[in-house]
């Protein structure tokens, strides 16, 4: 993982991603994570107080990964307006593809597990919406798109993207990356963007 060192903790988290994604939260035991990581329960409890803390930690890691990668893409000064929106969409899809199991944990496994898990999942959605809204606001400011309610548009786009990603997680033959051009067209059409070219 990008933000972890090669350590026992990293091995535990990587094993937890695999086990949670395969078995779900309720069916996963700390023993399963210990077996998969080839460590002991004692090692796991040295780093984490509980299975819940491991699970919440994975959600935080995914939030951090998505935010860092997308913000890095957005800082590219060479693209403007819709081009930056397109690059942001491409990077979001790449993050989901690279971390498919983490996406499954955040978007599917965390649903219905209780308030603390839902708070983390909402944090993920809110950060995702915030990133998209910031990009839309910049496009309005530089005159690339007409003024819009960027908060609502961001939530519409993120909601659509989440649904498409969930479909992709459950449908292995669905090629998420191949649909980027279609997604891009639909998203830009939703804000009445018309290329000046």
C-alpha positions as CSV (number, residue, x, y, z in Angstrom):
1,X,0.0,0.0,0.0
2,X,1.2,3.5,-0.8
3,X,1.2,5.0,2.7
4,X,2.5,2.0,4.8
5,X,6.0,0.8,5.4
6,X,6.9,-2.9,4.7
7,X,6.1,-4.1,8.2
8,X,4.1,-6.5,10.3
9,X,1.3,-3.9,10.5
10,X,1.2,-3.7,6.7
11,X,1.0,-7.5,6.4
12,X,-1.9,-7.5,8.9
13,X,-3.7,-4.8,6.9
14,X,-3.2,-6.5,3.6
15,X,-4.4,-9.8,5.0
16,X,-7.4,-8.0,6.5
17,X,-8.3,-6.5,3.1
18,X,-8.4,-10.0,1.6
19,X,-10.3,-11.7,4.4
20,X,-12.9,-8.9,4.9
21,X,-13.5,-8.7,1.1
22,X,-13.9,-12.5,0.8
23,X,-15.9,-13.2,4.0
24,X,-17.5,-9.9,5.1
25,X,-17.2,-8.2,8.4
26,X,-19.3,-10.5,10.6
27,X,-17.8,-13.8,9.3
28,X,-14.2,-12.6,9.7
29,X,-12.4,-13.5,12.9
30,X,-9.1,-12.1,14.1
31,X,-7.8,-15.6,13.9
32,X,-8.5,-15.6,10.1
33,X,-6.5,-12.4,9.7
34,X,-3.7,-13.8,11.8
35,X,-3.6,-17.0,9.6
36,X,-3.7,-15.0,6.3
37,X,-1.0,-12.6,7.5
38,X,1.1,-15.4,8.9
39,X,1.4,-13.5,12.2
40,X,0.0,-14.1,15.7
41,X,-3.1,-12.7,17.3
42,X,-0.7,-11.0,19.8
43,X,0.9,-9.2,16.9
44,X,-2.5,-8.0,15.7
45,X,-3.5,-6.8,19.1
46,X,-0.2,-5.0,19.4
47,X,-1.3,-2.7,16.5
48,X,-5.1,-2.9,16.8
49,X,-7.5,-3.1,19.8
50,X,-10.2,-5.1,17.9
51,X,-11.5,-6.3,14.5
52,X,-13.6,-3.2,14.4
53,X,-10.5,-1.0,14.6
54,X,-8.8,-2.9,11.8
55,X,-11.9,-2.5,9.6
56,X,-12.2,1.2,10.3
57,X,-8.5,1.6,9.7
58,X,-9.0,0.1,6.2
59,X,-11.7,2.6,5.4
60,X,-9.4,5.5,6.5
61,X,-6.6,4.2,4.3
62,X,-8.9,4.1,1.3
63,X,-10.2,7.6,1.9
64,X,-6.6,8.8,2.2
65,X,-5.5,7.1,-0.9
66,X,-8.3,8.4,-3.0
67,X,-7.9,11.9,-1.7
68,X,-4.1,12.1,-2.2
69,X,-4.2,10.6,-5.7
70,X,-7.1,12.8,-7.0
71,X,-5.7,16.0,-5.4
72,X,-2.4,15.3,-7.1
73,X,-4.1,14.9,-10.5
74,X,-6.1,18.1,-9.9
75,X,-2.9,20.1,-9.1
76,X,-1.8,19.6,-12.8
77,X,-1.7,23.1,-14.1
78,X,-1.7,21.9,-17.8
79,X,-5.3,21.0,-17.9
80,X,-8.3,23.3,-17.4
81,X,-12.1,23.0,-16.8
82,X,-13.5,19.9,-18.5
83,X,-10.1,18.5,-19.2
84,X,-9.3,18.5,-15.4
85,X,-12.7,16.9,-14.8
86,X,-11.9,14.2,-17.2
87,X,-8.5,13.6,-15.7
88,X,-10.1,13.5,-12.2
89,X,-12.6,10.8,-13.4
90,X,-9.8,8.8,-14.9
91,X,-7.8,8.9,-11.7
92,X,-10.8,7.9,-9.6
93,X,-11.4,4.9,-11.8
94,X,-7.7,3.9,-11.5
95,X,-7.8,4.1,-7.7
96,X,-10.9,1.9,-7.6
97,X,-9.3,-0.6,-10.0
98,X,-6.0,-0.7,-8.1
99,X,-7.8,-1.1,-4.8
100,X,-10.8,-3.1,-5.7
101,X,-10.9,-5.1,-2.5
102,X,-10.7,-1.9,-0.4
103,X,-13.5,-0.3,-2.5
104,X,-15.6,-3.4,-1.8
105,X,-15.0,-3.0,2.0
106,X,-15.9,0.8,1.9
107,X,-18.8,0.7,-0.5
108,X,-20.4,-2.7,0.3
109,X,-19.1,-4.3,3.5
110,X,-19.5,-1.1,5.6
111,X,-23.2,-0.7,4.8
112,X,-25.5,-1.6,7.6
113,X,-22.8,-2.4,10.2
114,X,-23.8,0.3,12.6
115,X,-23.4,4.0,13.3
116,X,-19.6,4.1,13.7
117,X,-19.1,2.3,10.3
118,X,-21.7,4.4,8.6
119,X,-20.0,7.5,9.9
120,X,-16.8,6.4,8.2
121,X,-18.6,5.5,5.0
122,X,-20.3,8.9,4.9
123,X,-16.9,10.5,5.5
124,X,-15.6,8.7,2.4
125,X,-18.6,9.9,0.4
126,X,-18.4,13.4,1.7
127,X,-14.7,13.7,0.9
128,X,-15.3,12.3,-2.6
129,X,-18.1,14.8,-3.1
130,X,-15.9,17.6,-1.8
131,X,-13.1,16.8,-4.3
132,X,-15.6,16.8,-7.2
133,X,-17.3,20.0,-6.0
134,X,-13.9,21.7,-5.8
135,X,-13.1,20.7,-9.3
136,X,-16.5,22.0,-10.5
137,X,-16.1,25.3,-8.7
138,X,-12.7,25.8,-10.3
139,X,-14.3,25.1,-13.8
140,X,-17.0,27.7,-13.1
141,X,-14.4,30.2,-11.9
142,X,-12.2,29.9,-14.9
143,X,-15.3,30.2,-17.2
144,X,-15.0,26.6,-18.6
145,X,-18.6,25.9,-17.5
146,X,-21.7,27.9,-16.7
147,X,-22.5,28.6,-13.0
148,X,-24.2,25.5,-11.4
149,X,-25.2,24.2,-8.0
150,X,-21.8,22.4,-7.6
151,X,-22.8,20.7,-4.3
152,X,-25.8,19.0,-5.9
153,X,-24.0,18.1,-9.1
154,X,-21.1,16.6,-7.1
155,X,-23.5,14.4,-5.2
156,X,-25.3,13.3,-8.4
157,X,-21.9,12.4,-10.0
158,X,-20.6,10.6,-6.9
159,X,-23.8,8.7,-6.4
160,X,-23.7,7.6,-10.0
161,X,-20.0,6.7,-9.8
162,X,-20.6,4.7,-6.6
163,X,-23.4,2.7,-8.2
164,X,-21.3,2.0,-11.3
165,X,-18.4,0.8,-9.1
166,X,-20.6,-1.4,-7.0
167,X,-21.9,-3.0,-10.3
168,X,-18.3,-3.5,-11.4
169,X,-17.4,-5.1,-8.0
170,X,-20.2,-7.7,-8.5
171,X,-19.7,-8.1,-12.2
172,X,-16.2,-9.2,-13.0
173,X,-16.7,-9.0,-16.8
174,X,-17.7,-5.3,-16.6
175,X,-14.7,-3.3,-17.8
176,X,-14.8,-0.1,-15.7
177,X,-12.0,1.6,-17.5
178,X,-13.5,1.0,-20.9
179,X,-16.5,3.0,-19.9
180,X,-14.6,6.2,-18.9
181,X,-15.5,7.9,-22.3
182,X,-19.2,7.3,-21.8
183,X,-19.1,8.4,-18.2
184,X,-17.3,11.5,-19.2
185,X,-19.9,12.4,-21.9
186,X,-22.8,11.8,-19.5
187,X,-21.2,13.8,-16.7
188,X,-20.4,16.8,-19.0
189,X,-23.8,16.6,-20.6
190,X,-25.4,16.9,-17.2
191,X,-23.8,20.3,-16.8
192,X,-24.7,21.4,-20.3
193,X,-21.0,21.5,-21.3
194,X,-20.5,21.9,-25.0
195,X,-17.0,21.8,-26.4
196,X,-15.9,25.1,-28.0
197,X,-13.7,23.1,-30.5
